[in-house]
Structures are given as structure tokens and as C-alpha cells.
Amino acid sequence: MPYIAASPLFLVALSAAGAYCIMGLAWRSGLGDLNDKIAAEFPTRMPGFDTDGTLASHYTGNARVDQQLAGIVRFFATMTSGELQPLSLFSFWFSGQALAGLVIMTLDGLRAGNRGKAISYTALWGLCYQTITYGITIPIYVAVWLWTSPLAYMTATETPAREVAAALALDDADLSVMPHALIWGYILPTLLAGLPSPAVVSPEQKNNYLLIWQLFPVWTSLVQLLLSTAARRLRPRPGSEAAAATATVEGQKKALTHRLRWVYIFTLTVTTVIHVFAVLYAVVPSLRPESLAPLDPTAVTLVNTFKPAQTPFEAVRPVKSLADGILLLLQYDVYFAGAAFLYWASCQFRAATEAPTLSSVLIILTGPIGAALTLMWRRDERLLLDNDEPKVKTN
């Protein structure tokens, strides 16, 4: 498989390009200096407020750590403050794409063929992208996946059916509790972090919710572990091992496909609803709720929400505000991560003539990472349902 074997090198280059656009371009445009200036002038003022004392300055008692935590809260509070509606809308849209990415990593980390490998430690990868950004980490994650996962070398026509079923296998308990883990570990913390303050939550609560959200990869993995462990103990199945041993490979594959569909349908429903709402909000001003709509309808458009204001191929311009700089950073962040996921999904789908076209259609409907998740779903079904014993090739 020379194409797949060479592909990780592209991902490493993509990560390096992402580092320049996400961190280099943003900081060269003055985002870092502007953030430091605001932190020095208003050390205890949360974005969206006109009074001091709304941003906590004491969390752990360690001055250096507290300063970093306050900076994190300031960064993410800017995203949810509504100060710049394109930023808040893009952040909302990003949350749906991040859910799809979380499911991609969680599912493949739990598969029997990937257990014990570096890619199976989803929480650690999550902490990495929460620390050094999504668009830098995900290409590296995908490169490691392509280097180490046995699934990278499987096809529906050449790999034995039993080998495919064994590598793709997921525990029943893991699949049954995954939607609950996503709700409690990611969706709920995201909703709480996005609540407006002081209209709905106090500044103190806003501080706490934003910090809790930072660890959503850990919460998701922890809830997944606790609930799946409880499910195995509370729902014993006598004779299940014997039944599994005697079950046909075809039956196992169909059962796994059926269980997977519910996880994919749940995730893609949430991701697609968020994606469609965000796009319609930007494109059709008449559909905007009065409580959210800006006074000037042109303040939010598809272009100023989703198109980066600066590219690496032009002279760097200073950002107008902290919100503008954060929007630029986030745009490149999700686009580089989305490109990595799509590249990976297209490689796995093993359809050079079909996957790019299909990806283009799916991006319109679900966003880039939602499209990658859909291709992953198709990969699973193609390997599980279209797989027979390897065919003998004849010349």
C-alpha cells in the first residue's frame, strides 16, 4: 500500500503549516501583544463586562498557574461574549465539528485492532489539542494512526472477513453508553460554557464553566469508562462467550454495523443541525431570532464568519481587536484539523474516484469534520458488509 504508507508524511507537513497559520500568523498580527496589554490593563475584567472583579484571578494559589488559567478564561469568554458575532457564531459551529472529531477519535481508540496503541489514548490526545491547538495536533494524530493502526492496511476485497471483524470490533457496553458519555462529557460542559453572563449565570459560574470545559476530553473518556464498566457488571450475559465463539462472522459484522449506526446517527444529527443553523444564520438574516440578531444585518455574513481575514501569502496586518485575532486563529485551527480528518477518511474509504466528490457534498451538509465522520461510517459499512474472503486475482 505505497499510497497509504506515504500519507503520514503529508500529515506532518500539514501540522507544520497549521502551526504557522494558527500560531505564527495570529501572533505576528499582534494577537499576543494585544492579549498581554488587555491582561495588564484589566487583569480581573472578563470580556463582555464593563466592571473589574468579574474575571477570577485566584484559582490554585500559584501565581503563575493562576495567570495562565485567567488567560484561558479570558480567551474563551471572548468567544462566547457576543462582542463579535462572527466569532461567537463560528465558535458555535466549531463546537459541532469538535463533537464529530471526538467521536472519530473515541470510536477508533476503542476498536480491538487499535487497543494499546498510541491512538487509543483519546483523553491524552484531547489534552494535547486543548493545549497546543486542534489544527496542530490532529494532523499528528492522523499520521500516528496511519503508521500504527492495522485498519490502515485493510480493504473490503483483499482482507479476510474474520480479520476485518476482529480489528473493527467494539465492545457492546462501549457502544451502548457512548451517546451518554458524549452528552455528559462534552455536550453539557459546552452548553454550560456558552451560557451568557450575567443574564443567565454569574461571572463566578462563567469562570468555573469555562475551566471545566477545557477538560472535556478527560470527562468524556472518564464517563465512557465508568458507564461501560457499570454496564458490563449490571448486564451480565451468561454464555455470551460461548455464543460469540460459535456466532458466524457474518452475523457478528451485521450486529456491529447495526450498533455503530446509532452512534453515527446521534453524532451526525447534532453536528448537522449545528452546521446548518450556523450557515443559515449567516446567510439568511430574516431567520435570525430577534434576541440574537445584530442591529446591522451585514455584521454577520458567510464571508466574515468563515473566511480568514488574512492568509499566509499576504503581508500581515495588525488585528483590530482581541476577538478578531481569536476568530482568525480558530478558523485556521478547525480548517487544518478538518483537512487532516478528511484526508484520513478519504484514504480509509479507499475510493480515489468517489471519496473526493462525496467529501465535497458532505462538507456542504455537515461541515468538514462531519464529512470525515460520515466517510468513516461508510468505511465501516464497506469493510463489514462488503467484505468476503479475499478474492484470487487473475491476470
Residue, then its C-alpha position, 0 to 999 in steps of 0.5 A: m500500500p505505497y499510497i497509504a504508507a506515504s500519507p503520514l508524511f503529508l500529515v506532518a507537513l500539514s501540522a507544520a503549516g497549521a502551526y504557522c497559520i494558527m500560531g505564527l500568523a495570529w501572533r505576528s498580527g499582534l494577537g499576543d501583544l494585544n492579549d498581554k496589554i488587555a491582561a495588564e490593563f484589566p487583569t480581573r475584567m472578563p470580556g463582555f463586562d464593563t466592571d473589574g472583579t468579574l474575571a477570577s484571578h485566584y484559582t490554585g494559589n500559584a501565581r503563575v498557574d493562576q495567570q495562565l488559567a485567567g488567560i484561558v478564561r479570558f480567551f474563551a469568554t471572548m468567544t462566547s461574549g457576543e462582542l463579535q458575532p462572527l466569532s461567537l457564531f463560528s465558535f458555535w459551529f466549531s463546537g459541532q465539528a469538535l463533537a464529530g472529531l471526538v467521536i472519530m477519535t473515541l470510536d477508533g481508540l476503542r476498536a480491538g485492532n487499535r487497543g494499546k496503541a498510541i491512538s487509543y489514548t483519546a483523553l491524552w490526545g484531547l489534552c494535547y489539542q486543548t493545549i497546543t491547538y486542534g489544527i496542530t495536533i490532529p494532523i499528528y494524530v492522523a499520521v500516528w494512526l496511519w503508521t500504527s493502526p492495522l485498519a490502515y492496511m485493510t480493504a473490503t476485497e483483499t482482507p479476510a472477513r474474520e480479520v476485518a471483524a476482529a480489528l473493527a470490533l467494539d465492545d457492546a457496553d462501549l457502544s451502548v453508553m457512548p451517546h451518554a458519555l458524549i452528552w455528559g462529557y462534552i455536550l453539557p460542559t459546552l452548553l454550560a460554557g456558552l451560557p451568557s453572563p450575567a443574564v443567565v449565570s454569574p461571572e463566578q459560574k462563567n469562570n468555573y464553566l469555562l475551566i471545566w470545559q477545557l477538560f472535556p476530553v478527560w470527562t468524556s473518556l472518564v464517563q465512557l469508562l465508568l458507564s461501560t464498566a457499570a454496564r458490563r457488571l449490571r448486564p451480565r450475559p451468561g454464555s455470551e462467550a460461548a455464543a460469540a465463539t460459535a456466532t458466524v462472522e457474518g452475523q457478528k459484522k451485521a450486529l456491529t454495523h447495526r450498533l455503530r449506526w446509532v452512534y453515527i446517527f446521534t453524532l451526525t444529527v447534532t453536528t448537522v443541525i449545528h452546521v446548518f443553523a450556523v450557515l443559515y444564520a449567516v446567510v439568511p438574516s430574516l431567520r435570525p431570532e430577534s434576541l440574537a440578531p445584530l442591529d446591522p444585518t451585514a455584521v454577520t455574513l458567510v464571508n466574515t464568519f468563515k473566511p480568514a481575514q488574512t492568509p499566509f501569502e499576504a503581508v500581515r496586518p495588525v488585528k483590530s481587536l482581541a476577538d478578531g485575532i481569536l476568530l482568525l486563529l480558530q478558523y485556521d485551527v478547525y480548517f487544518a484539523g478538518a483537512a487532516f480528518l478528511y484526508w484520513a477518511s478519504c484514504q480509509f474509504r479507499a475510493a480515489t474516484e468517489a471519496p473526493t466528490l462525496s467529501s465535497v457534498l458532505i462538507i456542504l451538509t455537515g461541515p468538514i469534520g462531519a464529512a470525515l465522520t460520515l466517510m468513516w461510517r461508510r468505511d465501516e459499512r464497506l469493510l463489514l458488509d462488503n467484505d468476503e474472503p479475499k478474492v484470487k486475482t487473475n491476470 
